């Protein structure tokens, strides 16, 4: 098993990146009521399932060059089946991560 990172931009856009891959998946849908969750998406990406036609890609270098700016931040990592927060994400991203409206205390 590997690592998959979740990035969030200042507009709430989400990006998935499998560690070591030269692509980043963009346009991640927040269909939370229908079962879309970071844990499932990360597991599928790690096992080789690629995004559907409505999910775009950009080179990792494009995302990495902006990662130090406030517009894009790495907010979570999925590693070996476990999700860990790396930063405080926005409310929609919290839902995608499975936390509901707020982080647990």
N, CA, C and O atoms as CSV, one atom per row, in Angstrom:
chain,resi,resn,atom,element,x,y,z
A,1,UNK,N,N,0.838,-1.179,0.000
A,1,UNK,CA,C,0.000,0.000,0.000
A,1,UNK,C,C,0.878,1.236,0.000
A,1,UNK,O,O,2.005,1.230,0.495
A,2,UNK,N,N,0.323,2.302,-0.574
A,2,UNK,CA,C,1.084,3.530,-0.680
A,2,UNK,C,C,0.437,4.680,0.047
A,2,UNK,O,O,-0.331,4.506,0.993
A,3,UNK,N,N,0.780,5.880,-0.434
A,3,UNK,CA,C,0.246,7.107,0.139
A,3,UNK,C,C,-0.518,7.859,-0.937
A,3,UNK,O,O,-0.097,7.913,-2.092
A,4,UNK,N,N,-1.650,8.439,-0.544
A,4,UNK,CA,C,-2.404,9.326,-1.416
A,4,UNK,C,C,-2.680,10.591,-0.608
A,4,UNK,O,O,-3.176,10.530,0.518
A,5,UNK,N,N,-2.350,11.732,-1.202
A,5,UNK,CA,C,-2.537,13.011,-0.532
A,5,UNK,C,C,-3.776,13.720,-1.056
A,5,UNK,O,O,-4.119,13.611,-2.233
A,6,UNK,N,N,-4.436,14.442,-0.170
A,6,UNK,CA,C,-5.568,15.284,-0.523
A,6,UNK,C,C,-5.141,16.734,-0.349
A,6,UNK,O,O,-4.696,17.141,0.724
A,7,UNK,N,N,-5.283,17.503,-1.418
A,7,UNK,CA,C,-5.007,18.930,-1.395
A,7,UNK,C,C,-6.321,19.681,-1.537
A,7,UNK,O,O,-7.267,19.186,-2.150
A,8,UNK,N,N,-6.373,20.877,-0.966
A,8,UNK,CA,C,-7.552,21.733,-1.066
A,8,UNK,C,C,-7.085,23.136,-1.447
A,8,UNK,O,O,-6.118,23.649,-0.884
A,9,UNK,N,N,-7.781,23.755,-2.412
A,9,UNK,CA,C,-7.442,25.140,-2.733
A,9,UNK,C,C,-8.372,26.089,-1.989
A,9,UNK,O,O,-9.343,25.660,-1.364
A,10,UNK,N,N,-8.067,27.381,-2.061
A,10,UNK,CA,C,-8.814,28.364,-1.287
A,10,UNK,C,C,-10.274,28.474,-1.721
A,10,UNK,O,O,-11.091,29.020,-0.980
A,11,UNK,N,N,-10.618,27.969,-2.900
A,11,UNK,CA,C,-11.999,27.957,-3.366
A,11,UNK,C,C,-12.737,26.672,-3.020
A,11,UNK,O,O,-13.896,26.505,-3.401
A,12,UNK,N,N,-12.083,25.762,-2.303
A,12,UNK,CA,C,-12.702,24.496,-1.925
A,12,UNK,C,C,-12.472,23.373,-2.927
A,12,UNK,O,O,-12.968,22.264,-2.729
A,13,UNK,N,N,-11.729,23.639,-3.999
A,13,UNK,CA,C,-11.420,22.596,-4.978
A,13,UNK,C,C,-10.498,21.548,-4.386
A,13,UNK,O,O,-9.613,21.861,-3.591
A,14,UNK,N,N,-10.713,20.296,-4.780
A,14,UNK,CA,C,-9.933,19.186,-4.237
A,14,UNK,C,C,-9.074,18.528,-5.296
A,14,UNK,O,O,-9.444,18.464,-6.469
A,15,UNK,N,N,-7.921,18.040,-4.866
A,15,UNK,CA,C,-6.948,17.393,-5.730
A,15,UNK,C,C,-6.452,16.141,-5.021
A,15,UNK,O,O,-6.191,16.168,-3.818
A,16,UNK,N,N,-6.324,15.055,-5.754
A,16,UNK,CA,C,-5.766,13.813,-5.224
A,16,UNK,C,C,-4.442,13.532,-5.906
A,16,UNK,O,O,-4.314,13.677,-7.121
A,17,UNK,N,N,-3.449,13.124,-5.109
A,17,UNK,CA,C,-2.142,12.789,-5.669
A,17,UNK,C,C,-1.595,11.543,-4.998
A,17,UNK,O,O,-1.437,11.492,-3.779
A,18,UNK,N,N,-1.311,10.544,-5.814
A,18,UNK,CA,C,-0.663,9.328,-5.319
A,18,UNK,C,C,0.832,9.584,-5.262
A,18,UNK,O,O,1.441,9.991,-6.251
A,19,UNK,N,N,1.417,9.342,-4.098
A,19,UNK,CA,C,2.852,9.563,-3.905
A,19,UNK,C,C,3.636,8.859,-5.002
A,19,UNK,O,O,3.434,7.672,-5.260
A,20,UNK,N,N,4.532,9.602,-5.647
A,20,UNK,CA,C,5.373,9.044,-6.692
A,20,UNK,C,C,4.796,9.168,-8.089
A,20,UNK,O,O,5.505,8.933,-9.068
A,21,UNK,N,N,3.529,9.530,-8.206
A,21,UNK,CA,C,2.879,9.685,-9.513
A,21,UNK,C,C,3.190,11.078,-10.042
A,21,UNK,O,O,3.355,12.021,-9.268
A,22,UNK,N,N,3.271,11.204,-11.362
A,22,UNK,CA,C,3.530,12.519,-11.935
A,22,UNK,C,C,2.241,13.265,-12.284
A,22,UNK,O,O,2.281,14.357,-12.850
A,23,UNK,N,N,1.088,12.661,-11.938
A,23,UNK,CA,C,-0.203,13.291,-12.203
A,23,UNK,C,C,-0.919,13.613,-10.906
A,23,UNK,O,O,-0.742,12.941,-9.889
A,24,UNK,N,N,-1.738,14.667,-10.966
A,24,UNK,CA,C,-2.627,15.032,-9.877
A,24,UNK,C,C,-4.033,15.036,-10.455
A,24,UNK,O,O,-4.261,15.575,-11.538
A,25,UNK,N,N,-4.970,14.440,-9.742
A,25,UNK,CA,C,-6.357,14.389,-10.208
A,25,UNK,C,C,-7.110,15.592,-9.658
A,25,UNK,O,O,-7.074,15.871,-8.459
A,26,UNK,N,N,-7.798,16.303,-10.560
A,26,UNK,CA,C,-8.501,17.529,-10.220
A,26,UNK,C,C,-9.998,17.351,-10.444
A,26,UNK,O,O,-10.435,16.370,-11.046
A,27,UNK,N,N,-10.771,18.307,-9.957
A,27,UNK,CA,C,-12.216,18.263,-10.176
A,27,UNK,C,C,-12.894,17.156,-9.398
A,27,UNK,O,O,-13.884,16.589,-9.862
A,28,UNK,N,N,-12.377,16.842,-8.221
A,28,UNK,CA,C,-12.944,15.779,-7.392
A,28,UNK,C,C,-14.325,16.218,-6.921
A,28,UNK,O,O,-14.481,17.292,-6.341
A,29,UNK,N,N,-15.308,15.389,-7.172
A,29,UNK,CA,C,-16.697,15.703,-6.812
A,29,UNK,C,C,-16.963,15.402,-5.343
A,29,UNK,O,O,-16.509,14.388,-4.814
A,30,UNK,N,N,-17.693,16.281,-4.702
A,30,UNK,CA,C,-18.064,16.079,-3.307
A,30,UNK,C,C,-19.466,15.496,-3.225
A,30,UNK,O,O,-20.373,16.131,-2.687
A,31,UNK,N,N,-19.648,14.302,-3.748
A,31,UNK,CA,C,-20.947,13.623,-3.714
A,31,UNK,C,C,-21.062,12.802,-2.439
A,31,UNK,O,O,-21.303,11.595,-2.478
A,32,UNK,N,N,-20.887,13.472,-1.318
A,32,UNK,CA,C,-20.836,12.781,-0.036
A,32,UNK,C,C,-22.085,11.946,0.241
A,32,UNK,O,O,-21.951,10.812,0.702
A,33,UNK,N,N,-23.296,12.454,-0.019
A,33,UNK,CA,C,-24.471,11.612,0.275
A,33,UNK,C,C,-24.501,10.326,-0.560
A,33,UNK,O,O,-25.194,9.372,-0.208
A,34,UNK,N,N,-23.762,10.304,-1.646
A,34,UNK,CA,C,-23.765,9.137,-2.525
A,34,UNK,C,C,-22.560,8.232,-2.300
A,34,UNK,O,O,-22.320,7.310,-3.079
A,35,UNK,N,N,-21.811,8.489,-1.250
A,35,UNK,CA,C,-20.744,7.568,-0.884
A,35,UNK,C,C,-19.336,7.997,-1.237
A,35,UNK,O,O,-18.390,7.286,-0.900
A,36,UNK,N,N,-19.152,9.145,-1.909
A,36,UNK,CA,C,-17.798,9.585,-2.235
A,36,UNK,C,C,-17.086,9.980,-0.948
A,36,UNK,O,O,-17.535,10.870,-0.226
A,37,UNK,N,N,-16.006,9.329,-0.677
A,37,UNK,CA,C,-15.207,9.606,0.511
A,37,UNK,C,C,-13.732,9.518,0.132
A,37,UNK,O,O,-13.341,8.740,-0.738
A,38,UNK,N,N,-12.931,10.327,0.802
A,38,UNK,CA,C,-11.500,10.320,0.531
A,38,UNK,C,C,-10.909,8.927,0.713
A,38,UNK,O,O,-10.104,8.484,-0.105
A,39,UNK,N,N,-11.299,8.243,1.770
A,39,UNK,CA,C,-10.733,6.922,2.056
A,39,UNK,C,C,-10.957,5.953,0.889
A,39,UNK,O,O,-10.043,5.227,0.498
A,40,UNK,N,N,-12.161,5.945,0.341
A,40,UNK,CA,C,-12.476,5.062,-0.783
A,40,UNK,C,C,-11.745,5.502,-2.052
A,40,UNK,O,O,-11.152,4.678,-2.747
A,41,UNK,N,N,-11.790,6.804,-2.351
A,41,UNK,CA,C,-11.123,7.309,-3.545
A,41,UNK,C,C,-9.619,7.057,-3.486
A,41,UNK,O,O,-9.014,6.673,-4.487
A,42,UNK,N,N,-9.014,7.272,-2.316
A,42,UNK,CA,C,-7.577,7.055,-2.161
A,42,UNK,C,C,-7.221,5.585,-2.323
A,42,UNK,O,O,-6.218,5.253,-2.954
A,43,UNK,N,N,-8.034,4.706,-1.757
A,43,UNK,CA,C,-7.801,3.269,-1.877
A,43,UNK,C,C,-7.860,2.825,-3.339
A,43,UNK,O,O,-7.021,2.048,-3.795
A,44,UNK,N,N,-8.855,3.326,-4.062
A,44,UNK,CA,C,-8.975,2.974,-5.478
A,44,UNK,C,C,-7.800,3.508,-6.284
A,44,UNK,O,O,-7.258,2.804,-7.136
A,45,UNK,N,N,-7.405,4.751,-6.021
A,45,UNK,CA,C,-6.270,5.329,-6.736
A,45,UNK,C,C,-4.994,4.551,-6.443
A,45,UNK,O,O,-4.196,4.306,-7.347
A,46,UNK,N,N,-4.798,4.163,-5.195
A,46,UNK,CA,C,-3.616,3.400,-4.818
A,46,UNK,C,C,-3.586,2.034,-5.499
A,46,UNK,O,O,-2.517,1.523,-5.832
A,47,UNK,N,N,-4.768,1.444,-5.703
A,47,UNK,CA,C,-4.819,0.113,-6.328
A,47,UNK,C,C,-4.794,0.171,-7.854
A,47,UNK,O,O,-4.882,-0.864,-8.514
A,48,UNK,N,N,-4.674,1.373,-8.416
A,48,UNK,CA,C,-4.526,1.483,-9.864
A,48,UNK,C,C,-5.752,1.955,-10.604
A,48,UNK,O,O,-5.694,2.132,-11.821
A,49,UNK,N,N,-6.862,2.167,-9.918
A,49,UNK,CA,C,-8.067,2.677,-10.576
A,49,UNK,C,C,-7.836,4.151,-10.867
A,49,UNK,O,O,-7.494,4.918,-9.967
A,50,UNK,N,N,-8.019,4.544,-12.107
A,50,UNK,CA,C,-7.824,5.938,-12.504
A,50,UNK,C,C,-9.162,6.664,-12.498
A,50,UNK,O,O,-10.220,6.036,-12.548
A,51,UNK,N,N,-9.107,7.975,-12.438
A,51,UNK,CA,C,-10.313,8.794,-12.387
A,51,UNK,C,C,-11.190,8.600,-13.607
A,51,UNK,O,O,-10.727,8.147,-14.654
A,52,UNK,N,N,-12.455,8.944,-13.463
A,52,UNK,CA,C,-13.397,8.860,-14.570
A,52,UNK,C,C,-13.152,10.006,-15.539
A,52,UNK,O,O,-12.300,10.859,-15.289
A,53,UNK,N,N,-13.878,10.033,-16.625
A,53,UNK,CA,C,-13.697,11.048,-17.652
A,53,UNK,C,C,-13.954,12.465,-17.183
A,53,UNK,O,O,-13.415,13.409,-17.761
A,54,UNK,N,N,-14.771,12.640,-16.141
A,54,UNK,CA,C,-15.058,13.992,-15.665
A,54,UNK,C,C,-14.049,14.479,-14.630
A,54,UNK,O,O,-14.204,15.575,-14.090
A,55,UNK,N,N,-13.030,13.692,-14.348
A,55,UNK,CA,C,-11.954,14.092,-13.448
A,55,UNK,C,C,-10.754,14.446,-14.313
A,55,UNK,O,O,-10.296,13.637,-15.120
A,56,UNK,N,N,-10.246,15.670,-14.135
A,56,UNK,CA,C,-9.102,16.101,-14.924
A,56,UNK,C,C,-7.788,15.738,-14.274
A,56,UNK,O,O,-7.750,15.247,-13.146
A,57,UNK,N,N,-6.718,15.981,-14.993
A,57,UNK,CA,C,-5.375,15.773,-14.434
A,57,UNK,C,C,-4.502,16.978,-14.767
A,57,UNK,O,O,-4.696,17.650,-15.780
A,58,UNK,N,N,-3.543,17.228,-13.895
A,58,UNK,CA,C,-2.504,18.215,-14.136
A,58,UNK,C,C,-1.189,17.588,-13.724
A,58,UNK,O,O,-1.182,16.658,-12.917
A,59,UNK,N,N,-0.070,18.073,-14.258
A,59,UNK,CA,C,1.219,17.556,-13.807
A,59,UNK,C,C,1.450,17.905,-12.342
A,59,UNK,O,O,1.082,18.991,-11.893
A,60,UNK,N,N,2.059,16.984,-11.597
A,60,UNK,CA,C,2.338,17.236,-10.189
A,60,UNK,C,C,3.199,18.474,-10.010
A,60,UNK,O,O,3.028,19.212,-9.039
A,61,UNK,N,N,4.120,18.711,-10.933
A,61,UNK,CA,C,4.998,19.875,-10.827
A,61,UNK,C,C,4.186,21.172,-10.774
A,61,UNK,O,O,4.589,22.128,-10.112
A,62,UNK,N,N,3.050,21.208,-11.465
A,62,UNK,CA,C,2.202,22.400,-11.448
A,62,UNK,C,C,1.595,22.615,-10.065
A,62,UNK,O,O,1.549,23.745,-9.581
A,63,UNK,N,N,1.135,21.557,-9.433
A,63,UNK,CA,C,0.582,21.669,-8.082
A,63,UNK,C,C,1.688,21.916,-7.065
A,63,UNK,O,O,1.539,22.750,-6.172
A,64,UNK,N,N,2.792,21.198,-7.197
A,64,UNK,CA,C,3.895,21.303,-6.246
A,64,UNK,C,C,4.483,22.710,-6.220
A,64,UNK,O,O,4.913,23.185,-5.169
A,65,UNK,N,N,4.502,23.375,-7.368
A,65,UNK,CA,C,5.068,24.723,-7.420
A,65,UNK,C,C,4.201,25.722,-6.671
A,65,UNK,O,O,4.681,26.786,-6.281
A,66,UNK,N,N,2.911,25.391,-6.461
A,66,UNK,CA,C,2.032,26.309,-5.745
A,66,UNK,C,C,1.737,25.840,-4.325
A,66,UNK,O,O,0.986,26.500,-3.608
A,67,UNK,N,N,2.307,24.724,-3.907
A,67,UNK,CA,C,1.978,24.150,-2.603
A,67,UNK,C,C,2.413,25.032,-1.443
A,67,UNK,O,O,1.823,24.959,-0.365
A,68,UNK,N,N,3.426,25.858,-1.635
A,68,UNK,CA,C,3.863,26.737,-0.571
A,68,UNK,C,C,3.023,28.002,-0.443
A,68,UNK,O,O,3.173,28.755,0.519
A,69,UNK,N,N,2.152,28.234,-1.401
A,69,UNK,CA,C,1.298,29.413,-1.381
A,69,UNK,C,C,0.012,29.089,-0.627
A,69,UNK,O,O,-0.373,27.924,-0.525
A,70,UNK,N,N,-0.645,30.108,-0.105
A,70,UNK,CA,C,-1.865,29.842,0.669
A,70,UNK,C,C,-3.031,29.331,-0.166
A,70,UNK,O,O,-3.998,28.821,0.399
A,71,UNK,N,N,-2.977,29.448,-1.471
A,71,UNK,CA,C,-4.105,29.024,-2.295
A,71,UNK,C,C,-4.302,27.510,-2.300
A,71,UNK,O,O,-5.432,27.043,-2.443
A,72,UNK,N,N,-3.234,26.739,-2.149
A,72,UNK,CA,C,-3.325,25.280,-2.185
A,72,UNK,C,C,-2.585,24.717,-0.970
A,72,UNK,O,O,-1.438,25.080,-0.711
A,73,UNK,N,N,-3.251,23.826,-0.228
A,73,UNK,CA,C,-2.572,23.209,0.903
A,73,UNK,C,C,-2.880,21.714,0.948
A,73,UNK,O,O,-3.960,21.265,0.564
A,74,UNK,N,N,-1.904,20.973,1.425
A,74,UNK,CA,C,-2.085,19.538,1.645
A,74,UNK,C,C,-2.837,19.388,2.960
A,74,UNK,O,O,-2.358,19.829,4.005
A,75,UNK,N,N,-4.020,18.762,2.912
A,75,UNK,CA,C,-4.847,18.703,4.116
A,75,UNK,C,C,-4.949,17.319,4.748
A,75,UNK,O,O,-5.257,17.202,5.934
A,76,UNK,N,N,-4.691,16.266,3.964
A,76,UNK,CA,C,-4.808,14.916,4.531
A,76,UNK,C,C,-3.957,13.942,3.725
A,76,UNK,O,O,-3.582,14.201,2.581
A,77,UNK,N,N,-3.669,12.818,4.364
A,77,UNK,CA,C,-2.960,11.732,3.702
A,77,UNK,C,C,-3.655,10.416,4.045
A,77,UNK,O,O,-4.073,10.191,5.181
A,78,UNK,N,N,-3.767,9.564,3.045
A,78,UNK,CA,C,-4.234,8.192,3.235
A,78,UNK,C,C,-2.989,7.339,3.092
A,78,UNK,O,O,-2.314,7.374,2.063
A,79,UNK,N,N,-2.687,6.573,4.134
A,79,UNK,CA,C,-1.498,5.716,4.087
A,79,UNK,C,C,-1.833,4.371,4.692
A,79,UNK,O,O,-2.225,4.275,5.855
A,80,UNK,N,N,-1.676,3.338,3.891
A,80,UNK,CA,C,-1.924,1.970,4.346
A,80,UNK,C,C,-3.309,1.819,4.971
A,80,UNK,O,O,-3.470,1.132,5.980
A,81,UNK,N,N,-4.306,2.464,4.369
A,81,UNK,CA,C,-5.682,2.319,4.809
A,81,UNK,C,C,-6.124,3.255,5.913
A,81,UNK,O,O,-7.267,3.178,6.365
A,82,UNK,N,N,-5.238,4.145,6.361
A,82,UNK,CA,C,-5.574,5.061,7.445
A,82,UNK,C,C,-5.469,6.505,6.958
A,82,UNK,O,O,-4.518,6.865,6.263
A,83,UNK,N,N,-6.464,7.337,7.332
A,83,UNK,CA,C,-6.476,8.751,6.966
A,83,UNK,C,C,-5.980,9.579,8.143
A,83,UNK,O,O,-6.416,9.395,9.279
A,84,UNK,N,N,-5.061,10.492,7.852
A,84,UNK,CA,C,-4.554,11.419,8.867
A,84,UNK,C,C,-4.683,12.839,8.346
A,84,UNK,O,O,-4.379,13.113,7.185
A,85,UNK,N,N,-5.133,13.738,9.205
A,85,UNK,CA,C,-5.208,15.151,8.849
A,85,UNK,C,C,-3.839,15.791,8.960
A,85,UNK,O,O,-3.072,15.492,9.875
A,86,UNK,N,N,-3.539,16.675,8.019
A,86,UNK,CA,C,-2.280,17.408,8.029
A,86,UNK,C,C,-2.509,18.902,8.239
A,86,UNK,O,O,-1.583,19.629,8.598
A,87,UNK,N,N,-3.733,19.359,8.017
A,87,UNK,CA,C,-4.110,20.764,8.174
A,87,UNK,C,C,-5.604,20.806,8.427
A,87,UNK,O,O,-6.292,19.796,8.281
A,88,UNK,N,N,-6.106,21.967,8.805
A,88,UNK,CA,C,-7.543,22.111,9.052
A,88,UNK,C,C,-8.243,22.438,7.732
A,88,UNK,O,O,-8.060,23.533,7.200
A,89,UNK,N,N,-9.040,21.515,7.197
A,89,UNK,CA,C,-9.702,21.741,5.920
A,89,UNK,C,C,-11.005,22.522,6.071
A,89,UNK,O,O,-11.495,22.738,7.180
A,90,UNK,N,N,-11.552,22.938,4.928
A,90,UNK,CA,C,-12.837,23.624,4.906
A,90,UNK,C,C,-13.980,22.661,5.204
A,90,UNK,O,O,-13.777,21.449,5.276
A,91,UNK,N,N,-15.193,23.208,5.380
A,91,UNK,CA,C,-16.341,22.391,5.794
A,91,UNK,C,C,-16.733,21.297,4.793
A,91,UNK,O,O,-17.061,20.185,5.205
A,92,UNK,N,N,-16.705,21.588,3.506
A,92,UNK,CA,C,-17.048,20.555,2.525
A,92,UNK,C,C,-16.015,19.446,2.513
A,92,UNK,O,O,-16.352,18.272,2.360
A,93,UNK,N,N,-14.755,19.821,2.675
A,93,UNK,CA,C,-13.691,18.826,2.702
A,93,UNK,C,C,-13.793,17.962,3.954
A,93,UNK,O,O,-13.491,16.769,3.907
A,94,UNK,N,N,-14.209,18.541,5.059
A,94,UNK,CA,C,-14.442,17.743,6.275
A,94,UNK,C,C,-15.473,16.649,6.009
A,94,UNK,O,O,-15.307,15.513,6.453
A,95,UNK,N,N,-16.533,16.995,5.287
A,95,UNK,CA,C,-17.547,15.991,4.943
A,95,UNK,C,C,-16.942,14.887,4.072
A,95,UNK,O,O,-17.200,13.704,4.297
A,96,UNK,N,N,-16.147,15.271,3.092
A,96,UNK,CA,C,-15.484,14.311,2.204
A,96,UNK,C,C,-14.557,13.386,2.997
A,96,UNK,O,O,-14.390,12.214,2.658
A,97,UNK,N,N,-13.960,13.932,4.055
A,97,UNK,CA,C,-13.070,13.143,4.908
A,97,UNK,C,C,-13.827,12.282,5.907
A,97,UNK,O,O,-13.230,11.456,6.599
A,98,UNK,N,N,-15.152,12.474,5.986
A,98,UNK,CA,C,-15.967,11.660,6.872
A,98,UNK,C,C,-16.123,12.188,8.278
A,98,UNK,O,O,-16.534,11.446,9.170
A,99,UNK,N,N,-15.799,13.474,8.506
A,99,UNK,CA,C,-15.869,14.038,9.841
A,99,UNK,C,C,-17.163,14.778,10.145
A,99,UNK,O,O,-17.336,15.243,11.272
A,100,UNK,N,N,-18.063,14.907,9.208
A,100,UNK,CA,C,-19.257,15.712,9.454
A,100,UNK,C,C,-18.906,17.176,9.385
A,100,UNK,O,O,-18.005,17.566,8.642
A,101,UNK,N,N,-19.601,17.989,10.145
A,101,UNK,CA,C,-19.419,19.433,10.090
A,101,UNK,C,C,-18.187,19.920,10.852
A,101,UNK,O,O,-17.645,20.978,10.533
A,102,UNK,N,N,-17.741,19.167,11.849
A,102,UNK,CA,C,-16.624,19.603,12.679
A,102,UNK,C,C,-15.669,18.447,12.941
A,102,UNK,O,O,-16.034,17.275,12.858
A,103,UNK,N,N,-14.440,18.816,13.260
A,103,UNK,CA,C,-13.464,17.805,13.644
A,103,UNK,C,C,-13.795,17.278,15.027
A,103,UNK,O,O,-14.308,18.022,15.863
A,104,UNK,N,N,-13.511,16.006,15.286
A,104,UNK,CA,C,-13.728,15.484,16.639
A,104,UNK,C,C,-12.749,16.145,17.606
A,104,UNK,O,O,-11.648,16.534,17.218
A,105,UNK,N,N,-13.156,16.265,18.852
A,105,UNK,CA,C,-12.289,16.907,19.870
A,105,UNK,C,C,-11.420,15.880,20.542
A,105,UNK,O,O,-10.628,16.221,21.421
